[in-house]
Amino acid sequence: MKPMIALMALCLLVLSSVRNRGSDWPQFLGPHRDGEYRGGSTPGPWPTQGPPVVWKQRVGAGFSGPVVSGGRLILFHRKGNEEIVQCWNAGDGTPIWSHTSPTRYRDDFGFDEGPRSTPTIAEGRIYTMGAEGLVNCLDLASGEKIWSIDCKTSFQADKGFFGMVCSPLVEGDFVILNIGGGNGAGIVAFDRRSGKLAWKSTNHRASYSSPVAATFRDRRYGLVVTRTGLVGLDPATGKVRFEFPWAPPMNASVSAATPLVIGDQVFLSASYGTGAALLSLAEDPPRQIWASDEALSNHYATSVHHNGFLYGFHGRQEHGPSLRCVELATGRVLWSDSSLKAGTVTLAGDSLLLMLEDGRLILARASPDRFRIAAQAQVLPLEVRAHPALADGLFYARSKQDLVCVRLAFPD
């Protein structure tokens, strides 16, 4: 009986530090692109058989994660020769609409051939980028297309190793994308209302990392990891303010983790010998605080930050990475656990939600002292690579074939 009471008590900690209204999850890595859930809810117990499944849908191919806004869930996936943006009622899984676009994408390595980028929802519109570089702007209410840009054709963008991958960043009046196009179109911005090209910047090839925006020294910055390094630019004009060289030492590599903004610092991480780096943007140019390939080298999943500590997966996905806690200020590894293999990390209050590739959802305290599993459940079958979403106490995750919604907490 005592273990059951302890388990329920630990589960009650999920999301417990945020008790205001429920929060949408309208883009990749959540509202602030940092993997943290800040919504308000009253947590409920997690039964021994796992959190209750609210609804489930069969879906097509892709690594694109779900997003939620205004009670609607959007998923970008592929069936046959069509990329599909599909809308469901987020609470009960009732289909609302779907929008299709033709695709001929074929993966050179025989991996999944669905879209990789997660949609972004902003002010009643949805922005997507497919594996061939087709950018669509759709109406959230109806699914009708508002505008469309073929980045591969328009900007001679390279599909890279595994297709084109950038989750659109809506910043001010613009949609910013890391596409690696030619003739100065490494990074581009479109007017979010009309789709008209607003600016283009750099000749950098694209990585698989999505851009973020933040304010440093009273100025707004767009931060983009390209194949060359971190680019800090004016998101209104595309003017480059600084470049921090940070390139993989080998060509056959993927830099996929998003820059993690923590106050006036930025944490960068990648595998393939690139390693991690912490930069201070309190000064101009940015100053490197520390760098290491032995601390926290993310492959595709971005780390999270909590109370001065980083939590994330170190090492390449196919080589069996380890989950780690690293001190932000120094890069010192406080603990490392290699039993889980690969997955994604979401921060909810003082808790970590680990969505593993094998379909297990794990709850653990975000503690620098040690790693201890509080609860776990098999919520999906194998091959889970997409980042999940968390809104109003409902956790949404997808595998290559299924989309599931489970209840982790009960809304106020």
N, C-alpha and C positions, 0 to 999 in steps of 0.2 A: 504494500500500500504506500509506504514512504517514497519509493522511487517514482510512483505515478504522481504523487503530490508534488514532488520536486520537478518532474517534467512539466506539469501544468504551470507551475510557478515560473519556470524559465520561459515557457512559451508566451506567458502574459507580458514578458518584457518586449516582445516584438512590437515595434512602433510605439512603445509606451511613452517615449519622450516627446511625442508630437500629438497633441490632443485637440487640435483645432478642427477646421473643416477638412473634408476629404480632398485629396490632391489628384489632379490628372497626371498622366505620364505621356506628354504629347510629342516626345521626340526621343531619339537615341540617348540612352543613359539618363532619361528623366528630364524634369523641367530645367535643371541647371547643368546638364551634361556632365554630371559627376557621379552617377550611380547611386545617389542618395534619395531615399523616400522621406519627404518632409510633411506628408499629409497627416491629417488628424483622424483618429479612429479609436474605438474602444476594443482592444484585443480580446479575442475569445480563446478558449483552450484548444490545443492541437491534440486530437484524440490519438490513441496509440496506433490506430490503423491509418493515421495520416490525416491531413487537412481535408475537409469535405470538398468533393468535386462539384462545382456549380454547373458547369456545362463543358462540352467537348465537341470539337468539329474536326472532320477530316479535311486536310489541306494539301496543297501541292508542294513542289520543291522550293528550296531557297533557304538562305541564312538570315533573311530580313526579320527583325524582331517586331513584335506587336507594339502599337501605341494606342493610347486612350485619351479621349477628350470629350467632355460634355455628354457622358454616358454612351459614347460610341467607340467601338474598337475597330481599328484598321490594321489589316495584315496585307503585305505585299508578297505574292507567291506566284508559282508558275504551274500551269497544267497544259500539257501538250505543247503547242507552239504559241502560247499566249502568256504574257505577264499580266497578272490579275491584282488589282487593288480592290480588296473586299471589305465591306463594312457590316458589322454585326452590332446588335444591342449588347453593350458591355456587361449588363447584368444577367441576361438570360440566354444569350447566344442566338437570338432570333436574327436571321439574315435581313438586311435592309437594302443594300444595293451592291453591285460590282461593276468595275470598269476594266476593260481588257485592251491590251496593246499587243500587236504581233511581235514575236521575237524569233531570231534564228541563232541565238547564242549557243555555242558549243564550247565546253571546257576542254582545254588542251591536255589536261591531266586526268580526265575522266571523273572529276568530282561533280558535285551537285551543279545543275545548270539553271537554277532559279536565281532570282534577284538576291543580292547580298546586302544592299543598303536599306536601312530602316527609314520609313517615311517620317516626315515632320508635319505637324498640324499647327497652324497659326491663323488666328482670326478667321475661322470658318473655311480655311483652305488647306489642302493636303499637297505636299511637295514630295515627289519620289524621283529616284534615279535608278534605272534598270541596269542590268549587267552589260548591256551594249551602249550605255551612256544616254539613253532616252530619258529626258527630264520632263515630267508631267506636273501640271498644277491642276488640281481637281477641286470641285465644290464639295465640302464636307456633307452638306445636307442631301445632295442628290447624286454625287459621283460624276456629274457632268464635267467634261474637260474644259478648262478655261484657256490654257495655253500649253504649248509643248515645244521643246528644243532638242534636237538630235546633236549632242555634244561630239559624238564620234565624227560625224560628217561636217559639222559646222566649224569645229576647232581642231580637226585631225588628232583627236585624243586616242592614245594607245590603250588597248584593253588590258595591258599588263599580264601578269601570270594567271590570275583567276577572275578575269572580268573587271569591269569598272565598279569601284566601291567607294562611295562617299555619301553619308547621310546628310542631307541638305541642312545648312545652318541658316535660319531666318534671323537677320540682324537689321533692325531699323526697317528701311524700305527695300532691303535686298535679300536675295537668296544666294548664299556663297557656297561654292563647290570647289573641291580639290580634284581636278580632272586631268592634269598633265597634258594639256593641249599644246599645239605648236604656235609659233609666231607670238610669243608673249602671253599665251593663254594657259599657263600652268595652273593658275587659280583664277576663277571667274566669278562674277556677280551679275545676277539678273534682277531687274525690277520685279518685285514679287507680285505686283498687280498685273503687269502687262507681259512679262517675259522678255522684255527688251534688254539687250546687253547693256549693263551699267558701266562695268570696267573689267579689264583683264590685267593680270600681273604675273610676273616671273616666267622664266622658261624651264622651271623645275618639272621633272617627271612626277607623276602622282604616286603617293604611297597608298596604303589602305586605311589611313587614319582620317577621321572626320574632324572638321574645324570646330573651334569653340570661340566665344567672345568674352572679354572681361575688361574691367577698368583698372588701370594702373596709373598712379600719379595724375589722376583727374583726366586721363585720356582713355578713350575706348580703343581696344585692340581686337583684331582678329588674329587668332593663333592657328597656324596650319603646319602640320608635319608633312613634308614632302619627301621625296627620295634623297634630297640633298640635306635637309635638316629642318629646324623650326624657323618658320617665317612669321614675324610679327608685323602686321600691316594695319593701315587705317581702313576700317571696314566700310567707310563711306566713299573712299576714293580708290582703294587698292594700292596706295602708295606704301612701299616697303619702308618700315621704320628700323627694323633690325633683322639680321639673319644669324642663326646659331648653327654652325656646321655640326651635323649629327647624322651621319650616313652609315648604313650597314657596310661592313668591310667586304661583303660578297654581293654579286649582282642577283643571284637567285635567292632573294630574301623578301620578307614581308614585314613592314612596320604598320601595325594595325591599331595599337592602343591610342586613345585620344589624349591630348594634353590635359593634365589634371590641375586645375587652378585651385590653389590653397592660399587665400589671402593675397599677398603680393609675391607669391612664389608659384612656379610651374614645375610639375613633375613630369618627366618624359621617361618612357620605358619601351624597349623592344628587344627581341631575341636576335639570333644569328650573329652574336658577338657585338651587338650594338650597346647593350647594357642600359643602365638607368642614369639619369642626371636630374639634379634639382637646381633650378635657376632662381635667382632673385631678380624681379622686375621692379624693385623699389628704386633702382638706379638705371641710368642710361649710359652705355649699353648694358644689357643684362649681365649679371655676374653669376658664374657657376659656383655653387656652394659645395657640391660633391658630385662625383660620378663613379660608377662601378658596374662591372658586368657580373658581379658575384652577389649583388643584393636582391634585386627584384626585376628580372628581365621578362616583361610581359610578351606573350606571343600574339594572341588576338583579343584577350579580355582585359579591359582597363581596370586598374586597381581602384580602391576606394580609400578615403582618408577619414579617420576618426580620432579626435583628441590627441593629435601629434603623432599618430602611427598610421602606416600604410598597410593595407591588407590586399593581397593579390596572388596570382599564380606566377611562379618563377620557372622559366624554361619552356622549351618548345612543346607544343601539344602532342606531337607524335613520339616524343622521347620520354613522356611521363613526367610532367612538371610537379612542383611541390607548392602547396599553399603556404604563404609566409606572412609574418608580421615584421615590419621593418620600421625602425625609428626614423621619422621624417627628417629630423635635424641633422643626422649623421650618416644615414644609410646602414646602420648596424642592424643585423638580423637578430631578432629576439627569439623567434621560434620558427620552425619549418616542419611541415607534415607532408610526406610523400605518398600517403595512402589513398588519396582521392582522385589522382590523375587530373584531367583538365575540366574546366568549367568557367562559369562567370560568377562575379561577386556583386551583390546589391547590399547597401547599408540601409537599415531601418531602425532608427533609434540607436540603441546600444547593441544591436544584433546584426549578424551577417546572415544573409540568405544566399546559399551556394547552390546554383543550378548546374549540376554536373552533366557531362556528355553522356553518361550512362542512364540519364533520366531521373536520377535521385535529386530531391530537394532537401537540403540540409540546413538546419537552424543551429547557430552557434553564437556565443557571446563575442563581441568585438573587444577582446582583452589582450594586452601585451604580455600577460603573465604566462598563458598557455592556450593551446587550442583544445577545446572539448566540445564534442557534438551534444547538443541538447535534445534534438529530435531529427528524424529523417523519414522520408517517405518516397516511394516510387510513384512519381506523378506522370511520367512519360516513358515511352520505350527508348531504345538506344538512338544515338546520333542526334544529340541536342547541341547545337552550336550557337544559335541566336541568343542575344541578350533578352531577358524577360522584361515585363512591365509590372508595375505595382500601383494600383489606384483604388482608393476607398476600401482598403483592406482586402482587395481581390488581387491575386497573383496570376499573371498570364504568362504562359511559356509555350514554345512550339518546338517540335522535332521536325524531321523531314516529312512526316506524314500527319501529325496531329497537332492541334491547338487546344490547350486546356486552360480552364479557369478554375482555380481553387481558392477557398476562403481561408484567409489567415487571420482576419479580424472582422469585427462587426461595426459598420459605420454608426456614428453618433446619431 
